[in-house]
Amino acid sequence: MGAKLIKFSVQPFSKARVIGKGVTQKLDVGLEDRTIQDLWEQMERDGSLEFLAALPKITPPKDTVGWMGDFQPGDDQYTYLAGILAAADTPAPEGYIYRDVVDCEMAIGWIQATPDAEGGDLMANASDHVTKGMAENRYEYDASKGMFEIEYYSYERFRMPMQRGEPPILEFYSPCKRVAENCS
């Protein structure tokens, strides 16, 4: 399966909080690594996702997010947090962790799975697709906003199509800023 960017925009993003459970993920693992997939499956089995869905969210009830961050240049790992996007001051329940997202400009790409291999893996290449969209629109990644990116799993555009055997659409969020004009 491949992937293609089907929609790109830059929008203001109001501060929020990602609440969920996390794992540390190595950067150099292959596509066959199940660490993140196992986290999602465990949270589904133990009721964590259902519990989180009852918290005050700023997204539709069945939508979830995967936050990737705590990365510093030179590191070989990052934190992956599976959960929900909540209002900025929502307390994290006992047994859950959170990461805050500050006000920022957010590049948002809709990446759709395709039957061919072009465009790479839907998950593994999502950041590359959004980075390309940023460059084509004169934006760049804004590391000053916290060194993170977010996978947004819309129930309507990701989970329902998967259940029907149709190509899902992953929304991918990346903080960005306008490329500085070169005055020569």
Number of C-alpha atoms within 10 A of each C-alpha: 13 17 26 20 21 12 13 19 14 20 13 12 15 13 14 19 21 26 29 26 20 20 14 15 16 14 11 9 11 9 9 6 12 11 14 17 10 11 17 19 11 13 18 13 11 10 11 17 22 14 12 23 20 10 18 14 21 14 16 13 16 16 21 25 21 25 26 21 18 15 15 12 6 6 10 11 16 17 17 23 26 27 26 30 31 23 19 17 10 16 15 17 13 6 8 15 16 22 20 16 21 15 13 18 21 21 25 23 29 21 26 21 24 19 9 10 12 12 19 18 16 22 15 12 16 24 19 13 22 26 19 16 21 24 13 10 14 13 20 21 22 18 13 11 16 16 16 22 20 23 21 25 20 20 17 14 19 20 20 14 14 14 10 9 9 14 19 25 27 23 23 24 24 25 28 23 19 15 14 9 7 5 4 3
